[in-house]
Amino acid sequence: MKLVRYLSDGASARLGLLIGDRVVPLADVAPGAPTDVLDVIGAWEGLRGALANAAATSGIALNRVKLLAPIERPRKILAIGLNYADHIEESKAAGVKIPTEQVWFCKQPTSVNAPFGDVQLPRVSNQLDYEVELVVVVGKSGRHIPAERAHEHVFGYSVGNDVTVRDWQFKTPQWMLGKSFDTHCPFGPSIVTADEIGDPHSLGVRAFVNGELRQNSNTRHLVFNVWRQIEELSHAMTLEPGDLIFTGTPGGVGFGFKPPKPLLAGDSVRCEIDRIGVIENRIVAEV
């Protein structure tokens, strides 16, 4: 199933299921279901029976709704750096010190953006960059989760763009500032539940800038796979339902080119992952 948050007909944000080219309101198929997405994730097993009938419900045409970020304010947004071999090579060429352990940073929840929302080119930088990534949505709390059981803690998957301000990323040893500007965490268009995907390590991952293919890889090339990432994170902190994990980006980012190709106002970035979906964001100057 594909869980979405959306706006329609002037109403406040609602939850629904994306089925083909229509959105079925969650309340239409599961009366009394929670209205907060984190509560829905926690109650999902109890809702599954009612949601199985969603395909027979007419719903709302997709072109009549505005899709929002599937989770408005995640508890945590955790992201791994340097996790595809080709991205490691282009980063080495740019002078980045290459680690031997998993490298983690946080994006702040205020950076969350809609899957088709505008991304701001900051006033303070002209080094804006894109990073297409598979996003894991945690579904079950846990600590010290072994890799072989990590799949039990995944609710689903989304497409994400780890938008990065490169000079701010590297102005201090910690990357958080350059990764957390407002609007710089678009993801969606839905959360595809884990049962729809199975093993997430064979998914094509691509990013286009103004129609030009820049990144083209597959999650089979992750250096540390999704299960090892969950294991590592859970040794340090409790993972909670609704947490987001950005799992790494492949080679082809703008700063890896010679000369670099930063994003400019008016550019469009399209990120897509097989079987999960597409997000696309226009770059606009911050006012």
Residue frames relative to the residue before (quaternion, step in Angstrom):
aa qw qx qy qz dx dy dz
M 1.0000 0.0000 0.0000 0.0000 0.00 0.00 0.00
K 0.2711 -0.7518 0.5824 0.1489 3.55 -1.26 0.52
L 0.1715 -0.8091 0.5599 0.0498 3.55 -0.41 1.28
V 0.0275 -0.8095 0.5860 -0.0233 3.59 -0.85 1.00
R 0.2473 -0.6665 0.6669 0.2232 3.49 -1.47 0.25
Y 0.0508 0.8282 -0.5507 0.0914 3.56 -0.86 0.88
L 0.3059 -0.6890 0.6199 0.2177 3.50 -1.44 0.24
S 0.1057 0.7866 -0.6028 0.0820 3.56 -1.08 0.76
D 0.8724 0.0539 -0.0482 0.4835 3.55 -1.11 0.83
G 0.7027 -0.5109 0.2717 0.4140 3.57 0.97 0.84
A 0.5020 0.6480 -0.4310 0.3772 3.59 1.26 0.03
S 0.6034 -0.5360 0.4354 0.3988 3.56 -1.28 0.23
A 0.7170 -0.4495 0.3071 0.4353 3.57 -1.27 0.28
R 0.0579 -0.7887 0.6120 0.0005 3.53 -1.01 0.93
L 0.4244 -0.6721 0.5434 0.2699 3.53 -1.34 0.25
G 0.0641 0.8003 -0.5936 0.0559 3.54 -1.10 0.69
L 0.4376 -0.6385 0.5555 0.3039 3.49 -1.40 -0.05
L 0.3057 -0.7344 0.5799 0.1758 3.56 -0.90 0.97
I 0.0461 0.7886 -0.6054 0.0969 3.56 -0.58 1.23
G 0.8110 -0.1104 0.0248 0.5740 3.55 -0.21 1.27
D 0.7703 -0.3041 0.2524 0.5005 3.56 -0.71 -1.10
R 0.6708 0.4387 -0.3244 0.5024 3.58 1.08 0.66
V 0.3062 -0.7212 0.5942 0.1817 3.52 -1.30 0.48
V 0.1872 -0.7725 0.6006 0.0861 3.56 -0.81 1.06
P 0.4114 -0.7181 0.4960 0.2627 3.62 -0.55 1.10
L 0.5270 -0.6531 0.4408 0.3184 3.55 -0.88 0.94
A 0.6517 0.5401 -0.3204 0.4254 3.57 0.97 -0.81
D 0.6134 0.5645 -0.3564 0.4221 3.61 1.15 -0.49
V 0.7700 0.3325 -0.1831 0.5128 3.58 1.06 -0.66
A 0.7733 0.1804 -0.1197 0.5959 3.59 1.24 -0.34
P 0.1336 -0.8164 0.5581 0.0645 3.61 0.37 1.19
G 0.7799 0.2949 -0.2308 0.5016 3.54 -0.89 0.92
A 0.4375 0.6861 -0.4702 0.3418 3.58 1.25 0.02
P 0.6014 -0.5572 0.4102 0.3995 3.61 -1.09 0.56
T 0.3824 -0.7255 0.5284 0.2197 3.54 -1.17 0.58
D 0.6372 0.4803 -0.3271 0.5062 3.59 1.28 -0.18
V 0.5102 -0.6945 0.4095 0.2994 3.57 -0.75 1.03
L 0.6274 0.5269 -0.3569 0.4486 3.62 1.01 -0.64
D 0.6407 0.5000 -0.3220 0.4856 3.59 1.07 -0.70
V 0.6220 0.5346 -0.3417 0.4589 3.59 1.05 -0.72
I 0.6298 0.5228 -0.3367 0.4654 3.59 0.95 -0.83
G 0.6798 0.4947 -0.2919 0.4560 3.58 0.92 -0.88
A 0.7496 0.3821 -0.2031 0.5009 3.59 1.09 -0.70
W 0.3262 0.8178 -0.4494 0.1512 3.59 1.29 -0.01
E 0.6548 0.5260 -0.3377 0.4249 3.60 0.82 -0.87
G 0.6811 0.4815 -0.2881 0.4705 3.57 1.03 -0.73
L 0.6790 0.4929 -0.2848 0.4635 3.57 1.22 -0.43
R 0.5031 0.7178 -0.4046 0.2607 3.56 1.15 -0.58
G 0.6361 0.5483 -0.3424 0.4214 3.59 0.93 -0.83
A 0.6869 0.4701 -0.2826 0.4767 3.58 0.88 -0.95
L 0.6761 0.5169 -0.3014 0.4300 3.59 0.96 -0.83
A 0.5283 0.6444 -0.4094 0.3715 3.58 1.19 -0.39
N 0.6778 0.4920 -0.2923 0.4617 3.61 1.18 -0.47
A 0.4041 0.7626 -0.4470 0.2354 3.58 1.26 -0.07
A 0.6148 0.5864 -0.3531 0.3916 3.59 1.01 -0.76
A 0.6844 0.4765 -0.2858 0.4721 3.59 1.17 -0.50
T 0.5961 0.5637 -0.3538 0.4492 3.58 1.30 0.02
S 0.5326 -0.6841 0.3927 0.3069 3.57 -0.84 0.96
G 0.1766 -0.8332 0.5083 0.1269 3.60 0.89 -0.85
I 0.5576 -0.5793 0.4910 0.3354 3.56 -1.36 -0.40
A 0.5226 -0.6272 0.4681 0.3382 3.58 -0.96 0.81
L 0.5591 -0.6415 0.4151 0.3218 3.55 -0.91 0.95
N 0.6787 0.5019 -0.3065 0.4398 3.59 0.98 -0.75
R 0.6383 0.5043 -0.3332 0.4767 3.60 1.28 0.05
V 0.6917 0.4232 -0.2823 0.5126 3.58 1.24 0.04
K 0.3057 -0.6917 0.6146 0.2245 3.53 -1.35 0.31
L 0.2961 -0.7684 0.5407 0.1720 3.56 -0.58 1.13
L 0.2280 -0.7623 0.5976 0.0990 3.53 -1.04 0.92
A 0.6598 -0.4180 0.3902 0.4876 3.56 -1.26 0.02
P 0.5263 -0.6720 0.4063 0.3261 3.62 -0.75 0.95
I 0.7526 0.1471 -0.1140 0.6317 3.59 1.20 -0.54
E 0.3964 -0.7568 0.4666 0.2289 3.56 -0.51 1.16
R 0.8120 0.0127 0.0426 0.5820 3.59 0.87 -0.93
P 0.1806 -0.8031 0.5594 0.0975 3.60 0.09 1.24
R 0.5625 -0.5891 0.4502 0.3658 3.56 -1.13 0.58
K 0.7898 -0.0081 0.0472 0.6115 3.56 0.94 -0.96
I 0.0980 -0.7371 0.6620 0.0945 3.54 -1.22 0.62
L 0.0378 -0.8201 0.5670 -0.0666 3.54 -0.30 1.36
A 0.0240 -0.8221 0.5673 -0.0413 3.57 -0.84 0.94
I 0.2915 -0.7519 0.5713 0.1530 3.54 -1.01 0.88
G 0.2709 -0.7656 0.5636 0.1509 3.55 -1.04 0.79
L 0.8490 0.1955 -0.1076 0.4789 3.55 -1.31 0.38
N 0.3980 0.7513 -0.4312 0.3021 3.57 0.76 1.07
Y 0.6513 0.3472 -0.3505 0.5765 3.59 1.24 0.54
A 0.5744 -0.6363 0.3870 0.3397 3.58 -0.90 0.90
D 0.6854 0.4832 -0.3107 0.4475 3.61 0.89 -0.84
H 0.6279 0.5089 -0.3413 0.4799 3.60 1.11 -0.58
I 0.5974 0.5514 -0.3548 0.4617 3.58 1.10 -0.66
E 0.6660 0.5090 -0.3058 0.4515 3.59 0.93 -0.89
E 0.6886 0.4576 -0.3029 0.4740 3.61 0.87 -0.85
S 0.6262 0.5269 -0.3390 0.4640 3.59 1.13 -0.56
K 0.6056 0.5405 -0.3482 0.4688 3.58 1.07 -0.71
A 0.6612 0.5124 -0.3050 0.4551 3.56 0.93 -0.88
A 0.6916 0.4482 -0.2699 0.4979 3.58 1.18 -0.54
G 0.6172 -0.6041 0.3247 0.3856 3.59 1.27 0.20
V 0.4454 0.6842 -0.4679 0.3384 3.60 1.21 0.24
K 0.4332 -0.6850 0.5225 0.2648 3.58 -0.94 0.91
I 0.2866 -0.7907 0.5244 0.1331 3.56 -0.70 1.12
P 0.2874 -0.7871 0.5241 0.1521 3.62 -0.66 1.08
T 0.4067 -0.6828 0.5453 0.2666 3.53 -1.35 0.16
E 0.6899 0.3987 -0.2619 0.5445 3.60 1.30 -0.13
Q 0.6479 -0.4800 0.3971 0.4383 3.56 -1.27 0.17
V 0.2014 -0.7803 0.5859 0.0851 3.58 -0.91 0.99
W 0.0561 -0.8354 0.5461 -0.0261 3.57 -0.51 1.20
F 0.0143 0.7599 -0.6499 0.0022 3.52 -1.20 0.65
C 0.3958 -0.7003 0.5404 0.2467 3.56 -1.31 0.21
K 0.2067 -0.6748 0.6851 0.1807 3.48 -1.32 0.55
Q 0.4414 -0.7124 0.4743 0.2697 3.57 -0.88 0.87
P 0.6021 -0.6000 0.3821 0.3625 3.62 -1.02 0.72
T 0.6132 0.5636 -0.3550 0.4246 3.61 1.13 -0.53
S 0.5891 0.5767 -0.3729 0.4257 3.61 1.25 -0.12
V 0.4574 0.7140 -0.4388 0.2974 3.62 1.26 -0.28
N 0.0276 -0.7866 0.6156 -0.0400 3.53 -1.03 0.93
A 0.5939 -0.5765 0.4356 0.3537 3.55 -1.27 0.47
P 0.6439 -0.5640 0.3494 0.3811 3.60 -1.13 0.53
F 0.7745 0.2309 -0.1442 0.5710 3.59 1.20 -0.48
G 0.3762 0.7428 -0.4688 0.2948 3.56 1.23 0.52
D 0.5678 -0.5797 0.4562 0.3653 3.56 -1.26 0.40
V 0.2570 -0.7367 0.6101 0.1379 3.55 -1.14 0.81
Q 0.3711 -0.7652 0.4879 0.1968 3.56 -0.77 1.04
L 0.3035 -0.6652 0.6519 0.2011 3.51 -1.16 0.82
P 0.3893 -0.7800 0.4260 0.2422 3.61 -0.33 1.21
R 0.5828 -0.5613 0.4589 0.3670 3.53 -1.24 0.50
V 0.7542 0.4577 -0.2021 0.4253 3.57 0.99 -0.90
S 0.7885 0.2340 -0.1363 0.5523 3.62 1.19 0.09
N 0.1899 -0.7452 0.6221 0.1469 3.53 -1.30 0.46
Q 0.5719 0.5937 -0.3640 0.4335 3.58 1.25 0.48
L 0.1838 0.8020 -0.5388 0.1810 3.55 0.77 1.08
D 0.0449 -0.8142 0.5779 -0.0332 3.56 -0.93 0.95
Y 0.3720 -0.7124 0.5649 0.1867 3.54 -1.36 0.42
E 0.0170 0.7713 -0.6362 -0.0033 3.59 -1.25 0.49
V 0.2205 -0.7721 0.5813 0.1320 3.60 -0.35 1.18
E 0.0532 0.8125 -0.5760 0.0727 3.59 -0.94 0.89
L 0.4504 -0.5999 0.5865 0.3055 3.50 -1.32 0.53
V 0.1611 -0.7861 0.5932 0.0647 3.56 -0.86 1.03
V 0.2355 -0.7493 0.6079 0.1167 3.54 -0.93 1.01
V 0.1754 -0.7540 0.6244 0.1047 3.56 -1.02 0.87
V 0.3596 -0.7488 0.5200 0.1989 3.55 -0.59 1.18
G 0.1769 -0.8198 0.5400 0.0716 3.56 -0.97 0.88
K 0.7867 0.2006 -0.0847 0.5777 3.57 1.22 -0.42
S 0.4837 -0.6807 0.4693 0.2871 3.56 -0.84 0.99
G 0.1901 0.7914 -0.5710 0.1068 3.54 -1.16 0.54
R 0.1277 -0.7422 0.6532 0.0784 3.50 -1.34 0.48
H 0.8306 0.0966 -0.1183 0.5355 3.58 -1.08 0.78
I 0.1725 0.8079 -0.5315 0.1872 3.54 0.85 1.09
P 0.3383 -0.7371 0.5354 0.2358 3.65 -0.64 0.95
A 0.6353 -0.5694 0.3620 0.3757 3.56 -1.06 0.75
E 0.6757 0.5159 -0.3067 0.4281 3.58 0.96 -0.82
R 0.7302 0.3556 -0.2465 0.5288 3.61 1.23 -0.17
A 0.3773 0.7648 -0.4617 0.2440 3.56 1.28 0.02
H 0.6067 0.5808 -0.3629 0.4037 3.60 1.02 -0.74
E 0.5974 0.5845 -0.3598 0.4147 3.60 1.13 -0.54
H 0.7062 0.4628 -0.2432 0.4775 3.58 1.23 -0.45
V 0.5809 0.5799 -0.3702 0.4351 3.59 1.28 0.11
F 0.2886 -0.7432 0.5791 0.1705 3.57 -0.86 0.98
G 0.7746 -0.2703 0.2101 0.5318 3.56 0.86 -0.91
Y 0.4440 -0.6881 0.5301 0.2200 3.52 -1.40 -0.17
S 0.0832 -0.7669 0.6347 0.0457 3.52 -1.27 0.62
V 0.4663 -0.5942 0.5569 0.3453 3.51 -1.42 0.00
G 0.0252 -0.8159 0.5776 0.0033 3.58 -0.91 0.88
N 0.2037 -0.7222 0.6408 0.1623 3.53 -1.32 0.37
D 0.2164 -0.7745 0.5856 0.1022 3.56 -0.48 1.25
V 0.1226 -0.8221 0.5546 0.0382 3.56 0.42 1.27
T 0.0830 -0.8271 0.5543 -0.0422 3.55 -0.83 1.07
V 0.2461 -0.7149 0.6347 0.1597 3.54 -1.11 0.80
R 0.3402 -0.8292 0.3968 0.1982 3.56 0.03 1.34
D 0.6805 0.4716 -0.3311 0.4526 3.63 0.81 -0.81
W 0.6568 0.4800 -0.3090 0.4927 3.59 1.08 -0.64
Q 0.5748 0.5749 -0.3825 0.4391 3.60 1.11 -0.52
F 0.8065 0.3140 -0.1332 0.4829 3.57 0.86 -0.97
K 0.4589 0.6875 -0.4625 0.3206 3.63 1.19 0.11
T 0.7588 0.1514 -0.1287 0.6203 3.60 1.28 -0.32
P 0.6434 -0.5300 0.3638 0.4157 3.64 -1.17 0.32
Q 0.6761 0.4389 -0.2873 0.5174 3.60 1.19 -0.50
W 0.3937 -0.7655 0.4694 0.1968 3.59 -0.83 0.98
M 0.4376 0.7714 -0.4203 0.1918 3.57 1.23 -0.45
L 0.6551 0.5297 -0.3404 0.4176 3.62 0.84 -0.89
G 0.7202 0.4596 -0.2563 0.4522 3.57 0.84 -0.97
K 0.6893 0.4698 -0.2655 0.4833 3.57 1.28 -0.26
S 0.7407 0.4790 -0.1858 0.4328 3.57 1.25 -0.35
F 0.3119 0.7455 -0.5356 0.2450 3.61 1.14 0.37
D 0.6168 -0.5441 0.4188 0.3850 3.56 -1.17 0.61
T 0.8214 0.2111 -0.2411 0.4718 3.55 -1.14 0.93
H 0.6000 0.6337 -0.3382 0.3523 3.62 1.22 -0.15
C 0.6757 0.4041 -0.3312 0.5200 3.58 1.14 0.62
P 0.0803 0.7922 -0.5991 0.0838 3.61 0.44 1.13
F 0.1450 0.7798 -0.6038 0.0788 3.58 -1.02 0.76
G 0.3534 0.6927 -0.5683 0.2689 3.53 -1.29 0.48
P 0.5563 0.1419 -0.6907 -0.4397 1.59 -2.08 -1.37
S 0.7562 0.1701 -0.0976 0.6243 3.54 1.34 -0.32
I 0.3902 -0.5972 0.5936 0.3725 3.49 -1.37 -0.28
V 0.2064 -0.7666 0.5997 0.1006 3.56 -0.58 1.19
T 0.4213 -0.7416 0.4546 0.2567 3.57 -0.52 1.14
A 0.6493 -0.5918 0.3303 0.3451 3.51 -1.07 0.86
D 0.6240 0.5576 -0.3502 0.4207 3.60 1.04 -0.69
E 0.6184 0.5444 -0.3435 0.4507 3.61 1.19 -0.46
I 0.7371 0.4300 -0.2104 0.4770 3.56 1.14 -0.67
G 0.2289 -0.7651 0.5656 0.2057 3.60 0.90 -0.83
D 0.8010 -0.1463 0.1514 0.5604 3.57 -0.86 -0.97
P 0.2818 -0.8096 0.4908 0.1557 3.64 -0.55 1.10
H 0.5704 0.6515 -0.3473 0.3600 3.58 1.24 0.14
S 0.6860 0.3947 -0.3306 0.5141 3.58 1.00 0.82
L 0.4171 0.7211 -0.4369 0.3393 3.55 1.08 0.80
G 0.4157 -0.6927 0.5333 0.2508 3.57 -0.87 0.94
V 0.1173 -0.7914 0.6000 0.0021 3.55 -0.98 0.99
R 0.0822 0.8205 -0.5561 0.1041 3.61 -0.66 1.09
A 0.0659 -0.7597 0.6435 0.0660 3.54 -1.29 0.54
F 0.1343 -0.7740 0.6174 0.0400 3.53 -1.07 0.91
V 0.1337 -0.7474 0.6430 0.1003 3.56 -1.12 0.71
N 0.8283 -0.0984 0.0022 0.5516 3.56 -0.55 1.21
G 0.7369 -0.4283 0.2104 0.4788 3.56 1.03 0.86
E 0.5997 0.5541 -0.3625 0.4493 3.61 1.25 -0.16
L 0.3965 -0.7139 0.5220 0.2461 3.60 -0.74 1.01
R 0.0973 -0.8186 0.5659 0.0158 3.58 -0.63 1.15
Q 0.7857 0.1467 -0.0648 0.5974 3.60 0.98 -0.85
N 0.0999 0.7905 -0.5922 0.1199 3.56 -0.89 0.95
S 0.2890 0.7568 -0.5273 0.2564 3.58 -0.18 1.26
N 0.3597 -0.6967 0.5751 0.2335 3.54 -1.29 -0.38
T 0.5532 -0.6378 0.4189 0.3342 3.59 -1.00 0.76
R 0.5027 0.6273 -0.4462 0.3934 3.62 1.18 -0.11
H 0.6748 0.5054 -0.2846 0.4562 3.59 1.24 -0.42
L 0.3441 0.7227 -0.5181 0.3014 3.60 1.21 0.27
V 0.4387 -0.6788 0.5172 0.2816 3.60 -0.93 0.86
F 0.7490 0.1325 -0.0703 0.6453 3.56 0.95 -0.95
N 0.3222 -0.7858 0.4876 0.2022 3.58 -0.41 1.15
V 0.7461 -0.4273 0.2695 0.4338 3.55 -1.31 0.25
W 0.6692 0.5094 -0.3157 0.4393 3.59 0.88 -0.86
R 0.6627 0.4873 -0.3082 0.4778 3.61 0.98 -0.76
Q 0.6071 0.5452 -0.3557 0.4557 3.57 1.10 -0.61
I 0.6603 0.4986 -0.3063 0.4708 3.57 0.91 -0.92
E 0.6243 0.5396 -0.3359 0.4540 3.58 0.96 -0.84
E 0.6909 0.4916 -0.2877 0.4452 3.58 0.80 -1.03
L 0.6724 0.5009 -0.3041 0.4522 3.58 0.82 -0.95
S 0.7067 0.4926 -0.2752 0.4268 3.57 0.88 -0.94
H 0.5406 0.5783 -0.4187 0.4449 3.59 1.22 -0.14
A 0.7278 0.4280 -0.2313 0.4833 3.59 1.14 -0.62
M 0.8239 0.0554 0.0425 0.5625 3.57 0.96 -0.83
T 0.5251 -0.5856 0.5031 0.3581 3.53 -1.29 0.33
L 0.2640 -0.7282 0.6117 0.1607 3.54 -0.85 0.99
E 0.1546 -0.8176 0.5543 0.0189 3.56 -0.90 1.01
P 0.6338 -0.5256 0.3885 0.4136 3.60 -1.15 0.49
G 0.7818 0.3047 -0.2502 0.4831 3.53 -0.91 0.99
D 0.4720 0.6303 -0.4666 0.4027 3.61 1.21 -0.06
L 0.2607 -0.7478 0.5908 0.1544 3.56 -1.14 0.70
I 0.1013 -0.7623 0.6366 0.0575 3.54 -1.11 0.79
F 0.1930 -0.7493 0.6265 0.0933 3.57 -0.66 1.17
T 0.2870 -0.8578 0.4161 0.0933 3.54 -0.38 1.31
G 0.7150 -0.4271 0.2536 0.4920 3.61 1.23 0.19
T 0.2807 -0.7638 0.5642 0.1394 3.54 -1.23 0.57
P 0.4399 -0.6883 0.5030 0.2825 3.61 -1.05 0.65
G 0.7047 -0.4447 0.3459 0.4313 3.55 -1.36 0.05
G 0.6007 0.5773 -0.4273 0.3512 3.52 -1.31 0.44
V 0.4144 0.6975 -0.4880 0.3220 3.58 1.24 0.22
G 0.6949 -0.5320 0.3003 0.3793 3.53 -1.21 0.55
F 0.7071 0.4690 -0.2931 0.4406 3.59 0.90 -0.85
G 0.5803 0.5903 -0.3745 0.4178 3.59 1.27 -0.12
F 0.5861 0.5694 -0.3783 0.4348 3.59 1.23 -0.26
K 0.2334 -0.7420 0.6092 0.1543 3.55 -1.29 0.43
P 0.4347 -0.3684 -0.7684 0.2914 1.55 -0.67 2.40
P 0.6703 -0.4978 0.3517 0.4233 3.60 -1.23 0.32
K 0.2627 -0.7509 0.5884 0.1447 3.53 -1.26 0.56
P 0.0748 -0.8184 0.5690 0.0309 3.62 0.21 1.20
L 0.5459 -0.6028 0.4717 0.3408 3.53 -1.25 0.46
L 0.2024 -0.7771 0.5904 0.0814 3.54 -1.12 0.80
A 0.6286 -0.5064 0.4159 0.4189 3.56 -1.23 0.40
G 0.7451 0.3459 -0.2905 0.4907 3.55 -0.86 1.02
D 0.5471 0.6052 -0.4012 0.4164 3.58 1.23 -0.32
S 0.2054 -0.7459 0.6188 0.1362 3.54 -1.32 0.40
V 0.1316 -0.7871 0.6007 0.0486 3.58 -0.90 0.97
R 0.0993 -0.7842 0.6124 0.0133 3.54 -0.75 1.13
C 0.0652 -0.7841 0.6172 0.0046 3.58 -0.80 1.07
E 0.0408 0.8145 -0.5759 0.0571 3.56 -0.86 0.92
I 0.0865 -0.7638 0.6389 0.0310 3.53 -1.18 0.72
D 0.5541 -0.6336 0.4306 0.3258 3.55 -0.86 1.01
R 0.8659 0.1389 -0.1339 0.4615 3.54 -1.14 0.89
I 0.6793 0.4497 -0.3005 0.4961 3.60 1.26 0.01
G 0.6071 -0.5871 0.3507 0.4048 3.58 0.87 -0.82
V 0.4781 -0.6462 0.5386 0.2524 3.49 -1.43 -0.28
I 0.0347 -0.7341 0.6744 0.0710 3.52 -1.20 0.66
E 0.0428 -0.7976 0.6015 0.0144 3.58 -1.10 0.58
N 0.0432 -0.8257 0.5605 -0.0471 3.54 -0.77 1.09
R 0.3201 -0.7329 0.5742 0.1751 3.52 -1.01 0.91
I 0.3655 -0.7198 0.5479 0.2194 3.57 -1.04 0.80
V 0.0030 -0.7959 0.6044 -0.0362 3.59 -0.78 1.04
A 0.5307 -0.6264 0.4660 0.3299 3.56 -1.10 0.68
E 0.4643 -0.6573 0.5169 0.2921 3.56 -0.99 0.85
V 0.2361 -0.7839 0.5607 0.1242 3.58 -0.89 0.92
